[in-house]
Amino acid sequence: MPEPYDVITMGRIGVDLYPLEVATPLARVETFGKFLGGSPANVAVAASRLGRRTAVITRTGRDPFGDYLRHELERFGVDPRWATAVAAYPTPVAFCEIFPPDDFPLYFYRRPKAPDLEIHAPDLDLDAVRDARIFWMTGTGLSAEPSRTATLAALAARTDSRSDHRTGPGRTAVEGRTATVFDLDWRPMFWDGGDDSAEAPVRYREALAHATVAVGNVEECAVATGEREPYAAARALLAAGVELAVVKQGPKGVLALHRDGTAADCPPLPVEVVNGLGAGDAFGGALCHGLLAGWPLDRIVRYANAAGAIVASRLACSSAMPFGDEVEQALAAGTATAVPPDPSAPARTAPRRPGAGA
């Protein structure tokens, strides 16, 4: 029997075209860098950088950009076997503008439909999804069919095999199982009705019933629960069925509440922001790493905060994801700005943690 993956993510992928000119309107930018993008893909890269065996379930166009994304996944140590091509739609592209410290407009080109929304339930390897130590899905995957049905089928496979006995933060009694994570990932432009979508809260509640961990910022938590105050939102997520609620508050840090009463309210790590995009994905990959390691909740959140801050101090997303020694360096220094980007990082291979799988 194949060894289970540490982390399988599912959902959005695309090409990020980021300007190499900071504080310049997109209309005047002349040079761009091309990067692997899409939150679930970035989370898989982030966890791989920390030594975890990862894969992503997604779809690209049958075009050169799709070939590029599969190559990049493999180069970053993410298994691309379930990143399949669909002929009907082009690979998505996203542009951003970079105005530090807190203005990073995103422009998604996912018309007429993104291939990653063409994931079909019968094509899923449900055994691999069921056996993965962590399964990570996103709100965007619930925004359209057939992705919605496929995402819920993957969640149901996890739920059907889950014991009711709980053994710690995000952990169930199923041997080797650690967490089923719902990244709330609210992107109103992907939903009919946008910010006023009546369907999104319904679909979010449906997914929360299957998840053991929910992660989102205040706005995303409001879509899922109707609550914006961080503690109220975290309690509402727990009431919706998860064991661990993680509320990201930007410059105010991160709040995490566990059903067993454990709590962590951690301030952010100081950082000179270059590009805030991708910081949440680095946080997610590090969160997975900490859950897999069985760390105390406070340590998990502090470590994930540091990983996110490092990416915020760099230009790109996927290629900016930190290695474990970089995160430890930032924690020791008390600032992410002190950790310079490693120009060899995209080709560098992280050592696998004991028990992580080779």
VOPAGU-2260 file (C-alpha; in pm, 1 decimal, decimal comma):
REM VOPAGU-2260
SITE   aa  ch    i         X         Y         Z
SITE  MET   A    0       0,0       0,0       0,0
SITE  PRO   A    1     140,9     346,6     -90,3
SITE  GLU   A    2     245,0     559,1     203,8
SITE  PRO   A    3     -14,4     830,5     278,9
SITE  TYR   A    4      69,4    1188,6     190,3
SITE  ASP   A    5     133,2    1431,4     471,8
SITE  VAL   A    6     -71,7    1701,1     297,4
SITE  ILE   A    7    -307,8    1689,6      -0,3
SITE  THR   A    8    -454,9    2022,3    -105,7
SITE  MET   A    9    -739,9    2071,4    -352,8
SITE  GLY   A   10    -848,9    2364,2    -566,0
SITE  ARG   A   11    -718,0    2675,2    -733,8
SITE  ILE   A   12    -401,3    2696,8    -942,2
SITE  GLY   A   13    -276,3    2950,4   -1195,8
SITE  VAL   A   14       9,4    3159,5   -1321,0
SITE  ASP   A   15      94,6    3468,2   -1115,2
SITE  LEU   A   16     238,7    3752,5   -1322,1
SITE  TYR   A   17     381,8    3992,4   -1066,5
SITE  PRO   A   18     534,7    4328,7   -1155,6
SITE  LEU   A   19     904,9    4362,1   -1094,4
SITE  GLU   A   20     844,9    4734,2   -1039,3
SITE  VAL   A   21     715,5    4818,9    -693,0
SITE  ALA   A   22     473,7    5108,1    -630,7
SITE  THR   A   23     394,0    5133,3   -1001,7
SITE  PRO   A   24      38,9    5118,6   -1145,3
SITE  LEU   A   25     -18,3    4811,5   -1358,9
SITE  ALA   A   26     -80,7    5029,4   -1664,8
SITE  ARG   A   27     279,5    5155,3   -1643,4
SITE  VAL   A   28     456,1    4831,4   -1545,8
SITE  GLU   A   29     691,5    4703,6   -1815,3
SITE  THR   A   30     849,6    4394,4   -1657,5
SITE  PHE   A   31     685,3    4099,0   -1486,3
SITE  GLY   A   32     796,0    3780,3   -1314,9
SITE  LYS   A   33     611,8    3454,7   -1379,5
SITE  PHE   A   34     534,2    3229,9   -1079,7
SITE  LEU   A   35     325,5    2931,9    -977,9
SITE  GLY   A   36      13,8    3063,5    -804,1
SITE  GLY   A   37    -318,2    2966,7    -651,4
SITE  SER   A   38    -366,6    2929,2    -278,4
SITE  PRO   A   39    -395,1    2546,3    -251,4
SITE  ALA   A   40     -89,5    2503,7    -475,2
SITE  ASN   A   41     106,3    2753,2    -265,2
SITE  VAL   A   42       6,5    2579,5      59,7
SITE  ALA   A   43     136,4    2250,9     -82,4
SITE  VAL   A   44     464,1    2421,0    -178,0
SITE  ALA   A   45     492,7    2578,9     167,8
SITE  ALA   A   46     444,9    2244,0     342,1
SITE  SER   A   47     690,5    2076,3     104,0
SITE  ARG   A   48     953,2    2340,7     186,7
SITE  LEU   A   49     917,0    2234,3     550,2
SITE  GLY   A   50     989,3    1872,4     466,3
SITE  ARG   A   51     639,4    1735,9     416,3
SITE  ARG   A   52     525,2    1497,6     141,2
SITE  THR   A   53     258,2    1687,9     -50,0
SITE  ALA   A   54      30,8    1671,4    -353,4
SITE  VAL   A   55    -236,9    1895,5    -504,4
SITE  ILE   A   56    -564,8    1803,0    -673,4
SITE  THR   A   57    -633,3    2059,9    -942,4
SITE  ARG   A   58    -668,6    2113,9   -1316,9
SITE  THR   A   59    -496,1    2339,1   -1567,2
SITE  GLY   A   60    -555,3    2424,7   -1929,7
SITE  ARG   A   61    -403,1    2203,9   -2194,8
SITE  ASP   A   62    -157,5    2476,1   -2289,4
SITE  PRO   A   63     201,1    2591,0   -2224,3
SITE  PHE   A   64     102,0    2763,6   -1899,5
SITE  GLY   A   65     -44,2    2435,6   -1774,3
SITE  ASP   A   66     280,3    2258,0   -1862,5
SITE  TYR   A   67     469,7    2528,3   -1674,6
SITE  LEU   A   68     258,7    2482,7   -1360,1
SITE  ARG   A   69     305,4    2106,1   -1351,4
SITE  HIS   A   70     679,9    2153,5   -1398,0
SITE  GLU   A   71     689,8    2406,4   -1113,9
SITE  LEU   A   72     492,2    2181,0    -880,0
SITE  GLU   A   73     741,8    1902,7    -940,5
SITE  ARG   A   74    1035,5    2140,7    -903,2
SITE  PHE   A   75     903,5    2252,8    -564,4
SITE  GLY   A   76     859,5    1893,1    -448,1
SITE  VAL   A   77     479,6    1875,7    -486,6
SITE  ASP   A   78     341,4    1562,1    -653,6
SITE  PRO   A   79     162,0    1681,0    -972,1
SITE  ARG   A   80     -11,9    1351,5   -1056,5
SITE  TRP   A   81    -357,6    1497,4    -990,8
SITE  ALA   A   82    -286,7    1830,8   -1165,1
SITE  THR   A   83    -448,8    1720,7   -1490,5
SITE  ALA   A   84    -519,2    1915,7   -1807,6
SITE  VAL   A   85    -860,3    2007,1   -1948,4
SITE  ALA   A   86    -886,3    2113,9   -2311,6
SITE  ALA   A   87   -1195,6    2332,7   -2285,4
SITE  TYR   A   88   -1051,1    2621,2   -2082,0
SITE  PRO   A   89    -721,9    2814,1   -2066,4
SITE  THR   A   90    -492,6    2809,1   -1764,3
SITE  PRO   A   91    -583,7    3106,5   -1539,4
SITE  VAL   A   92    -355,3    3405,7   -1501,1
SITE  ALA   A   93    -349,4    3657,5   -1215,0
SITE  PHE   A   94    -184,0    4000,5   -1209,4
SITE  CYS   A   95    -121,5    4213,4    -903,5
SITE  GLU   A   96      -6,9    4564,7    -818,7
SITE  ILE   A   97     241,9    4614,2    -537,5
SITE  PHE   A   98     199,8    4918,1    -315,0
SITE  PRO   A   99     356,8    4834,4      22,9
SITE  PRO   A  100     275,1    4804,4     302,5
SITE  ASP   A  101     -91,1    4710,4     259,4
SITE  ASP   A  102    -225,6    4767,4     -93,4
SITE  PHE   A  103    -192,4    4472,6    -333,3
SITE  PRO   A  104    -483,1    4469,0    -581,6
SITE  LEU   A  105    -534,4    4137,1    -760,4
SITE  TYR   A  106    -674,6    4089,9   -1109,9
SITE  PHE   A  107    -792,4    3735,8   -1189,9
SITE  TYR   A  108    -833,8    3614,6   -1547,8
SITE  ARG   A  109   -1043,3    3298,4   -1511,4
SITE  ARG   A  110   -1295,1    3333,1   -1796,0
SITE  PRO   A  111   -1502,5    3172,7   -1931,7
SITE  LYS   A  112   -1428,7    2924,3   -1653,1
SITE  ALA   A  113   -1118,1    2814,0   -1465,9
SITE  PRO   A  114   -1006,2    2454,5   -1528,9
SITE  ASP   A  115    -961,6    2402,7   -1153,4
SITE  LEU   A  116   -1340,7    2426,4   -1123,3
SITE  GLU   A  117   -1366,9    2126,3   -1358,8
SITE  ILE   A  118   -1261,4    1871,4   -1095,8
SITE  HIS   A  119   -1510,8    1582,4   -1112,9
SITE  ALA   A  120   -1596,6    1362,0    -816,3
SITE  PRO   A  121   -1561,6    1028,3   -1006,4
SITE  ASP   A  122   -1203,1    1120,6   -1096,5
SITE  LEU   A  123   -1089,2    1165,0    -735,1
SITE  ASP   A  124    -855,6     917,0    -572,0
SITE  LEU   A  125   -1067,9     897,2    -259,3
SITE  ASP   A  126    -839,2     641,8     -98,1
SITE  ALA   A  127    -550,9     889,7    -112,9
SITE  VAL   A  128    -773,3    1172,2      12,5
SITE  ARG   A  129    -906,1     955,0     294,9
SITE  ASP   A  130    -558,8     841,2     401,5
SITE  ALA   A  131    -376,9    1175,2     383,4
SITE  ARG   A  132    -267,5    1300,8     721,5
SITE  ILE   A  133    -401,2    1645,8     629,0
SITE  PHE   A  134    -654,4    1729,1     358,2
SITE  TRP   A  135    -683,1    2101,3     273,2
SITE  MET   A  136    -969,5    2247,8      68,3
SITE  THR   A  137   -1087,5    2602,7       0,2
SITE  GLY   A  138   -1400,3    2811,0     -28,3
SITE  THR   A  139   -1334,3    2880,4    -395,6
SITE  GLY   A  140   -1374,4    2509,1    -468,1
SITE  LEU   A  141   -1735,5    2538,7    -349,9
SITE  SER   A  142   -1821,0    2826,2    -585,0
SITE  ALA   A  143   -1918,0    2624,6    -895,8
SITE  GLU   A  144   -1991,9    2278,3   -1026,7
SITE  PRO   A  145   -1853,5    2018,2   -1071,6
SITE  SER   A  146   -1584,2    2133,3    -826,3
SITE  ARG   A  147   -1840,2    2183,5    -549,5
SITE  THR   A  148   -1967,6    1826,6    -563,2
SITE  ALA   A  149   -1612,2    1691,2    -592,0
SITE  THR   A  150   -1495,2    1894,0    -291,1
SITE  LEU   A  151   -1787,9    1778,5     -80,1
SITE  ALA   A  152   -1726,3    1418,7    -191,0
SITE  ALA   A  153   -1365,7    1445,6     -74,1
SITE  LEU   A  154   -1480,9    1589,0     258,6
SITE  ALA   A  155   -1740,4    1315,0     297,0
SITE  ALA   A  156   -1473,2    1050,7     238,8
SITE  ARG   A  157   -1277,4    1199,7     527,4
SITE  THR   A  158   -1584,5    1220,4     751,0
SITE  ASP   A  159   -1704,4     866,9     677,0
SITE  SER   A  160   -1375,7     722,4     802,9
SITE  ARG   A  161   -1336,4     955,0    1102,6
SITE  SER   A  162   -1377,9     838,8    1460,0
SITE  ASP   A  163   -1569,0    1052,7    1705,5
SITE  HIS   A  164   -1283,4    1022,9    1955,2
SITE  ARG   A  165   -1059,7    1332,1    1969,1
SITE  THR   A  166    -697,5    1316,6    2075,9
SITE  GLY   A  167    -566,5    1674,0    2053,3
SITE  PRO   A  168    -562,1    1995,0    1845,7
SITE  GLY   A  169    -707,6    1904,2    1507,3
SITE  ARG   A  170    -629,2    1531,1    1560,4
SITE  THR   A  171    -868,9    1236,7    1537,0
SITE  ALA   A  172    -828,7     876,0    1640,1
SITE  VAL   A  173    -796,2     747,2    1282,6
SITE  GLU   A  174    -439,7     617,0    1267,5
SITE  GLY   A  175    -210,0     878,7    1116,2
SITE  ARG   A  176    -492,7    1129,3    1060,2
SITE  THR   A  177    -427,9    1483,7    1175,1
SITE  ALA   A  178    -675,4    1730,9    1023,2
SITE  THR   A  179    -928,1    1815,5     755,2
SITE  VAL   A  180    -875,2    2186,3     692,8
SITE  PHE   A  181   -1125,8    2429,4     542,4
SITE  ASP   A  182    -944,6    2740,5     416,9
SITE  LEU   A  183   -1236,0    2985,6     404,2
SITE  ASP   A  184   -1067,6    3164,8     109,8
SITE  TRP   A  185   -1344,6    3413,9      29,0
SITE  ARG   A  186   -1315,1    3549,7    -327,0
SITE  PRO   A  187   -1647,8    3721,9    -402,0
SITE  MET   A  188   -1571,1    3760,4    -773,8
SITE  PHE   A  189   -1590,2    3381,6    -812,3
SITE  TRP   A  190   -1946,6    3357,4    -676,9
SITE  ASP   A  191   -2278,9    3447,7    -836,4
SITE  GLY   A  192   -2391,4    3759,3    -653,8
SITE  GLY   A  193   -2039,8    3850,9    -541,4
SITE  ASP   A  194   -2033,9    4003,2    -194,3
SITE  ASP   A  195   -2411,7    3957,6    -174,6
SITE  SER   A  196   -2405,1    3588,2    -260,9
SITE  ALA   A  197   -2680,8    3405,2     -75,2
SITE  GLU   A  198   -2535,8    3066,5    -165,7
SITE  ALA   A  199   -2184,3    3109,1     -23,9
SITE  PRO   A  200   -2280,1    3102,9     348,5
SITE  VAL   A  201   -2492,2    2791,9     289,2
SITE  ARG   A  202   -2207,1    2609,9     113,6
SITE  TYR   A  203   -1959,0    2719,9     377,4
SITE  ARG   A  204   -2174,2    2577,9     656,1
SITE  GLU   A  205   -2208,5    2252,5     462,4
SITE  ALA   A  206   -1829,7    2218,8     437,4
SITE  LEU   A  207   -1771,2    2320,3     800,6
SITE  ALA   A  208   -1971,9    2019,3     913,4
SITE  HIS   A  209   -1698,5    1795,9     765,6
SITE  ALA   A  210   -1387,5    1993,7     863,4
SITE  THR   A  211   -1182,8    1964,9    1180,8
SITE  VAL   A  212    -991,8    2293,1    1129,0
SITE  ALA   A  213   -1115,2    2623,7     983,0
SITE  VAL   A  214    -875,6    2902,3     882,0
SITE  GLY   A  215    -971,3    3248,7     762,7
SITE  ASN   A  216    -943,9    3622,1     807,5
SITE  VAL   A  217   -1215,9    3829,3     971,8
SITE  GLU   A  218   -1403,8    3893,8     647,2
SITE  GLU   A  219   -1394,3    3525,1     554,6
SITE  CYS   A  220   -1515,9    3426,5     899,1
SITE  ALA   A  221   -1805,5    3669,0     858,0
SITE  VAL   A  222   -1912,3    3491,6     537,2
SITE  ALA   A  223   -1898,5    3155,2     713,4
SITE  THR   A  224   -2055,3    3254,6    1045,6
SITE  GLY   A  225   -2198,4    3607,4    1027,3
SITE  GLU   A  226   -1955,9    3712,9    1303,4
SITE  ARG   A  227   -1677,0    3968,2    1262,4
SITE  GLU   A  228   -1545,4    4000,5    1617,6
SITE  PRO   A  229   -1255,5    3750,8    1628,4
SITE  TYR   A  230   -1350,5    3563,5    1945,8
SITE  ALA   A  231   -1717,0    3548,4    1845,1
SITE  ALA   A  232   -1618,1    3425,4    1498,4
SITE  ALA   A  233   -1389,4    3157,0    1642,0
SITE  ARG   A  234   -1660,3    3035,8    1878,8
SITE  ALA   A  235   -1910,7    3028,3    1591,6
SITE  LEU   A  236   -1672,3    2815,8    1383,4
SITE  LEU   A  237   -1637,6    2571,9    1673,0
SITE  ALA   A  238   -2016,7    2561,4    1704,5
SITE  ALA   A  239   -2037,5    2482,8    1330,8
SITE  GLY   A  240   -1844,5    2161,5    1391,6
SITE  VAL   A  241   -1468,8    2219,1    1369,6
SITE  GLU   A  242   -1224,3    2137,2    1648,0
SITE  LEU   A  243    -981,1    2422,7    1581,8
SITE  ALA   A  244   -1070,5    2773,7    1463,0
SITE  VAL   A  245    -792,6    3002,5    1336,2
SITE  VAL   A  246    -880,9    3368,8    1280,2
SITE  LYS   A  247    -618,1    3577,7    1101,5
SITE  GLN   A  248    -628,5    3946,8    1196,6
SITE  GLY   A  249    -354,5    4098,7     980,8
SITE  PRO   A  250    -150,2    4350,6    1181,4
SITE  LYS   A  251    -329,8    4240,2    1500,8
SITE  GLY   A  252    -193,6    3886,9    1474,8
SITE  VAL   A  253    -374,1    3551,9    1488,2
SITE  LEU   A  254    -631,4    3405,1    1725,4
SITE  ALA   A  255    -671,0    3026,8    1754,3
SITE  LEU   A  256    -929,9    2850,3    1970,9
SITE  HIS   A  257    -955,3    2473,4    2018,1
SITE  ARG   A  258   -1262,6    2284,5    2128,9
SITE  ASP   A  259   -1069,8    2149,1    2430,1
SITE  GLY   A  260   -1035,9    2505,5    2565,3
SITE  THR   A  261    -680,3    2568,4    2445,5
SITE  ALA   A  262    -628,6    2917,9    2302,0
SITE  ALA   A  263    -347,4    3115,2    2139,2
SITE  ASP   A  264    -362,0    3488,0    2067,1
SITE  CYS   A  265     -31,0    3570,4    1901,6
SITE  PRO   A  266      90,3    3909,4    1776,2
SITE  PRO   A  267     244,2    3927,6    1429,3
SITE  LEU   A  268     618,4    3907,7    1375,8
SITE  PRO   A  269     756,9    4252,6    1282,3
SITE  VAL   A  270     829,4    4274,9     910,6
SITE  GLU   A  271     900,1    4531,3     642,3
SITE  VAL   A  272     631,7    4433,7     392,9
SITE  VAL   A  273     722,0    4403,7      24,1
SITE  ASN   A  274     421,8    4202,8     -98,0
SITE  GLY   A  275     155,4    4070,5     138,5
SITE  LEU   A  276      15,2    3825,0    -115,3
SITE  GLY   A  277     106,2    3466,5     -34,0
SITE  ALA   A  278     170,5    3527,9     334,4
SITE  GLY   A  279    -150,2    3345,6     422,9
SITE  ASP   A  280     -45,7    3046,4     213,5
SITE  ALA   A  281     289,6    3029,0     392,6
SITE  PHE   A  282      95,7    3046,8     720,0
SITE  GLY   A  283    -119,5    2756,8     598,7
SITE  GLY   A  284     172,2    2533,8     502,6
SITE  ALA   A  285     340,8    2604,3     836,5
SITE  LEU   A  286      14,3    2540,2    1021,6
SITE  CYS   A  287       0,8    2197,0     856,5
SITE  HIS   A  288     362,0    2134,7     951,7
SITE  GLY   A  289     297,8    2222,3    1316,3
SITE  LEU   A  290     -15,5    2008,0    1334,9
SITE  LEU   A  291     172,4    1714,6    1185,0
SITE  ALA   A  292     453,1    1765,2    1436,9
SITE  GLY   A  293     203,6    1761,3    1725,5
SITE  TRP   A  294     324,8    2094,3    1866,3
SITE  PRO   A  295     133,0    2293,6    2128,7
SITE  LEU   A  296    -112,2    2539,7    1975,3
SITE  ASP   A  297      83,5    2850,6    2077,2
SITE  ARG   A  298     399,5    2720,6    1910,8
SITE  ILE   A  299     210,4    2628,9    1593,0
SITE  VAL   A  300      63,5    2977,9    1559,2
SITE  ARG   A  301     390,7    3157,3    1633,3
SITE  TYR   A  302     573,5    2941,3    1377,9
SITE  ALA   A  303     303,3    2994,8    1113,9
SITE  ASN   A  304     306,0    3369,7    1182,5
SITE  ALA   A  305     680,9    3377,4    1118,2
SITE  ALA   A  306     648,4    3183,0     792,3
SITE  GLY   A  307     382,8    3423,8     669,4
SITE  ALA   A  308     588,7    3727,8     767,1
SITE  ILE   A  309     888,7    3597,7     572,0
SITE  VAL   A  310     682,9    3571,2     253,9
SITE  ALA   A  311     539,6    3919,9     312,7
SITE  SER   A  312     898,2    4049,1     312,9
SITE  ARG   A  313     959,9    3903,3     -36,1
SITE  LEU   A  314     822,3    3972,2    -383,7
SITE  ALA   A  315     680,3    3638,6    -495,0
SITE  CYS   A  316     457,7    3372,5    -338,7
SITE  SER   A  317     550,6    3013,9    -429,7
SITE  SER   A  318     923,4    3071,1    -471,8
SITE  ALA   A  319     927,7    3283,5    -153,8
SITE  MET   A  320     802,0    3006,1      73,4
SITE  PRO   A  321    1055,2    2960,9     355,0
SITE  PHE   A  322    1249,0    2656,2     464,6
SITE  GLY   A  323    1246,9    2550,0     826,2
SITE  ASP   A  324    1583,0    2701,9     909,6
SITE  GLU   A  325    1464,2    3038,1     775,6
SITE  VAL   A  326    1155,7    3028,5     997,8
SITE  GLU   A  327    1366,7    2942,4    1300,6
SITE  GLN   A  328    1604,3    3227,1    1214,1
SITE  ALA   A  329    1313,8    3473,4    1199,1
SITE  LEU   A  330    1177,4    3353,8    1532,8
SITE  ALA   A  331    1520,8    3384,4    1694,6
SITE  ALA   A  332    1573,3    3732,7    1549,5
SITE  GLY   A  333    1224,4    3850,2    1641,5
SITE  THR   A  334    1169,4    3985,7    1290,6
SITE  ALA   A  335    1118,7    3840,0     943,8
SITE  THR   A  336    1291,7    4130,8     771,3
SITE  ALA   A  337    1625,1    4001,5     900,0
SITE  VAL   A  338    1588,2    3683,3     690,5
SITE  PRO   A  339    1716,9    3754,3     338,6
SITE  PRO   A  340    1568,0    3561,1      45,4
SITE  ASP   A  341    1772,5    3264,8     -68,7
SITE  PRO   A  342    1833,1    3297,7    -444,7
SITE  SER   A  343    1878,1    2921,1    -467,8
SITE  ALA   A  344    1550,8    2850,2    -287,5
SITE  PRO   A  345    1335,7    2727,4    -580,0
SITE  ALA   A  346    1579,2    2444,4    -657,6
SITE  ARG   A  347    1669,9    2364,5    -297,3
SITE  THR   A  348    1530,7    2040,1    -157,8
SITE  ALA   A  349    1408,0    2036,9     200,9
SITE  PRO   A  350    1501,5    1735,0     411,4
SITE  ARG   A  351    1205,0    1512,5     493,1
SITE  ARG   A  352    1106,2    1505,5     858,0
SITE  PRO   A  353    1111,8    1164,4    1030,0
SITE  GLY   A  354     786,4     992,3     951,7
SITE  ALA   A  355     699,2    1242,5     679,6
SITE  GLY   A  356     753,9     997,9     394,9
SITE  ALA   A  357    1017,4    1008,1     124,6
